[in-house]
Amino acid sequence: MRTAAAPVRTLDAHSVAELRQAAQELLAEFGTSAASATLLERVAQTADAFSDTLRHHCRPVDTADGLYVLAGLDVDGHNLGPTPTSWADAGDRGALHDITLLLLATVMGNPIAWEGQQDGRYVHNIVPSPGHEDEQTGASSTVLLSPHTEDAFHPGRAHLLMLSCMRNRDNIATTAASIRQVRLDEADIALLTRPLLPILPDDAYTEAQGFDGGSPPLVPTLFHAQDGLTLRFDPAYTPLADASPAHRAAYRRLEDELARVSRAVSLNPGEVLVVDNDMVVHGRVPFRARYDGTDRWLKRASVGVPGRRSRPLAEADEHGYGQAAVEAYDRSRAGSGAYGQSRAATEASGAPDAPDAHAS
């Protein structure tokens, strides 16, 4: 694993002040970061008025790294309170930062929530939780969190993933590896672009109500997008034992290449790692949680990018295992007040790259 620094974009003082004032006003008005339709509408109106300088800081990922660190935000660790031992115990702790992330996500695209995860919130709390140490979820600690595409099982997954640091006393690193930096031969690429295996939902999702248990869709691991390869990758939830020996060998070579180009990014409070979820897989190094209020604490936001053509058209036909990705805004109906639209409705239209028709 490389220790090369990630690209950094440092917010200027004016942009930080813009964000802080906007978040404070919204929190004072609504008293919570739990997104209602009215709060989302106000967030969108506020974000639309941000300066060009702030928007430039939030421009798309523009290097083969597929990521950058947005630095310069304020986190008041003293008034934040102890790190919760479960996302469910976090409540509105860090609510001002939640709204700040929601504003940034709205500048970048469409914030995404999941009906079956963390009570449908648009900003998640990622903390180590007792009893979950060995799982392949954000609540784990003692195991390596395997490199993966965020929500790889679902066609409505994010294009951008934002990981914002609230506390990281032990300098625990997030790992990241870009498909644009690996070396694979054409035979492996040809095999991995064929839809031969499913990706199953991870343990962070509740069982979908009313899902009839339809057959898991077979999906490609790699895809040729207009600007290069993208990937959909989650080995912990991919039944590789069902693949042919040749497919397993190609998949393992991809894993090895991603490990070779992987970098470790240790965030400080106030820094936000922005990852292109179509180009980059991310994970986390193992650590020993103390559960004493000082453990690592991240906030996570998922973002869809309107109009992006980075995924196969066939994804629009997937059932998503009954899970619903809910976008904060339907930008195809600008000015209509259409907030909180399910991505499934967009996907059903069959438009090119339907998951992107709203906003990694």
N, C-alpha and C positions, 0 to 999 in steps of 0.2 A: 504494500500500500504506500502510495506516495504521500509526502507531507507538503507538497506544493500548495501555496496559498491560493484560495479561491479569489476570483475577481471581486473587487469591492467597489460599491458605489456609496459614497458618503453623502448623506443628506445635508444640505446647507442649513444655516441657522434659520433662514426665512421659511424654508419648507418644513422644518421641525415645528416652528411656531404655528404655521398654518394647520398642520395636523393636530397639534395639541389643542389649539383653540376650538377647532371643529369638533374634536372628540369630547372635549369638556362640555361644549354647548349641547351636544346630542345626549350625553349622559345626564346632564342636568334636566333636560326636557323629558327624557323617558325613564330615568332612574334605574335602568338595567341594560345589559348587553344582549339579553335574550331577544332575538329579532322578531318583531311583529311586522305586519305588512306596512304599517305606518312608519316604523323606524327605518325599514328598508327603503321606503320611498324618500325619506328625509336624507338618508345616507347617499342615495343616488343623486339627489339634487345638490347636496353639499359637494360631493366628489366632482360633479360636472363643473363646478366653479373654481376648482383648484388651478393654480398657476401653471404655466407651461414648464417652468423649471421643475416643479414637483412631478409633473407628468413625464418629463425627460428622465428623471431618476427611475421611474417605473416602466420604462420602455421594455420591449421584449428582450429575452435572452438573446445575445448577439454574438456568441462565440461557441466554438466546438465543445467547450467545457459544459455547456448546457445549464449553467447555474451562475448565480452571483450572490454576494452578501450585501444587503442594504443596511448600512450602519448609520448611527447617529440618533436613534430614538432614545427617549428617557424611560427608565424603569426605576421606580422608587422601591428598592428592595426592603427598606425598613418598614414602610407602610403596606407592603404587599401581603404580609402575613406569612405563616409557614407554608411550605409546599404541602398540598393536600396528598393524602395517600390513595386517592381515587378521583377520577374525573367527576364522579357523582358528588363528591364532597367539595368541589371547587366553587360551585355556585357562581356568584358574581365577583369573586376575587379576581382582581386584575381586569375589571370591567372596562376601565378607560383604555387599556391596551387592546381589549377585544374590539372595541369600536374603532380604534386606530387601524387595526388589521383589516377590519371590514371596509374601511374607507380606502386603504391601499389596494385591497383586492378588487374593489369596484373601479378604481382607476385602471387596473390591469385587465379587467374583464368582468365576468359574472361570478360572484361567490356561490359556492355549492354547499348545500347541506344534505344529510342522509337521514331519511325517516327512521332508519333502524340503528342509528349510531349517535350516542351522546345526546339523547333527547331531541334530535333534530336541530341542534345548534349549528350555526355557521362557523363558529370558532371553537375548536376543541382544546381541551387540556390534556397534555401528554405528560404523565407522571408515572413513576414506578409504583406498583400496587402489590400489597401482600397477597400471596397465593397465585400470582400471575408471573412469577419470576422467570419461568422457563417457556413461556408461550412465544409465538411469533406474532406479537402485537406490540403496540406502543406502550403497553403497561408492563412489559417484561423488563428484566435488568440483567440477570446473571448469564444469559445466553447472548450470543451474537445475533442481532436482528438481521436476518439474511437480506442482502440487496434485493430490492423488488420495485416494481412499478406500483405506485399508490393506487389501491382499489383496482388492481389489474383484472379482477373477475368481471368488471362491469363496463358496459359500453358508455356509460355516462360519467366515467372517471374524469378527474381534473386534467387540464393541460398544464397548469402550474400548481406547484405545491409550495406553500409558505410555512416555514418553521421559524418561529420567533422565540428568542431566549428570554425567559424571565429570571432564571437562576441556573447557574452551572458551576458551582464552587469547585467541582472535581475535574473540570475541563474534559467532560465526556464528549467524544467526537461522534458526529454524524458522518457516515461514509457515503460517498457518491461516485458514480462511474458513468461515463457517457458512451453511448453506442458509437458516436462519431469518432472516438479515439481508439477503438479496438481494431485488431487485424484478424480477419476471417477470410478463408478462401471461398471462392465462388460456389463450390459444391455445398459447403455448410450453409451459406446464405440461401441458396436455392431450397435446401431442405427445410430450413427454419422459417421460410416465408410461406410454407404450406400449412393450412389449418388442420393439424393432426391430433392435438391434445386440448383438453379444456383447462381452464384455470378456475378453481373453486373459491367460494367466499372465505375470507379469513374469520377468525374467532371473535373479532370485534363487533360483528353484526348480529343483531337479534334475528331470530327466525321470522321470516316474512309471513304475515298473515295472508291466508288465501292462496299461497303459491302452491301449484299443483304438482310440483316436483318434475317439471319437464326435463328432458334429457339435457345434460350439460353441453353447451355449444362448443364445437371445436374451433380453436382460434390460432392464427399464426403468431409466432414469437417475434418475428421481424416483419417490417413492412417498408416498401420503397415509397417514401413520400417525395414531393416535388424537390425538396432541398436536401434529401439524403435519407439514410435509414432511420427509422424509429423502431421502438420495441415495446412489447407487452410481456412482462417477465415477472414471475413469482414462483421460484422453484419450490418453496415450502408448501404451496397449494396446487402444484402441478403434478398429476399422477404419472411421473416419468416411467414407472414400472410397466405401464401399458404401451410404451413406445417401442418401436423397432430398435435393435442395437445401433443401427446407423444414426437414427434420430437422437438416441440418448448420447451417443458419442459427440455429435455436433452440438447438442445442448451443453454438454460438459465443457467443450472447448470454448463456447461462448461464456460460460461461467468463469473459466480460467482467465479469459481475456478481460472480462469486466473486473476481476480481482487484480489483474496486472495494472490496469489504468486507474484503479480506485484511489481516491484521495480522502483524507480525514479532515473534516472541518469542525473545529471546536468553537462554538459560539459563545460570545460574552453577552451579558444582559443588555438589551436594546438593539441587538443585531438580529436581522431576519435573513435566513437562507431562502432564496427563491430558486426552485428547481424546475426545469422543464421536464414534466412527467412523461413526455413522449420520447425524450432523448436520454434521460438519466434515470438509473436505478439508485435508490438510497437505502441505507440501513443504519445500524448503530453498533458501536463496540460494546462488549459486556462491561458491567460494573456491579459493584456491591451496594445495594440500597441500604440506607440507614433507617429510614422511616422516622426521622427525628425533626422533620420540618425544614431540613437544609438540602434535600435531594434535588437533582436536576428537574427543571420544570420548563416545558416548552408550550407554546400556543401554536396551533396548526389551523391553517385556512386553505381551502381548496378553491381553485379558480378555473372556470372555463373561458376560453378565448373565442369570441364570435368569429365565424368564417374560417377558422383554421382547417386545413385539409391535410391532416397528418395520420389518418386512420382509414382502414378499409371500409368501403361502402357497406359490406355485409354485416358490420357491427350493428347496423340499425335494426336487424331482425332478431337480435339476441334478447332473451327474456330477463337477463340480469338477476336471475334467481329470486325474483320477486322483490328485490330491493329498489327503492326509488331515490334517485338523485334529484334534488330539488334546487333549481337555480333561483337566485334572489330576484333576477330581473329577466323579463322577456324583451330583449333589445330589438326583436323584430317588430315589436309593437310599441316603439318609443312614444312616450307621451300618453299612453293609454292607461297607465297605472297598473299594468299587468305584472305584479310582483309575486314571487313564490311559485313559479310555474314548474311542474314536474318535467324532468328531462324526457321522460318516456313519451310525452305528447309530441315533443319536438322530433324524437327519433322516429316516431310512427309516420312522419311526413315522408320519409324516404329520401329527403334531400341529400345531396352529396355530403359525405362525412357528417351525417346527421348529429352525432354527439357534439359537433363543433358549431352547430347552427345557433348556439346561444353565446358562447364567448370563448402541468405538469407539472 
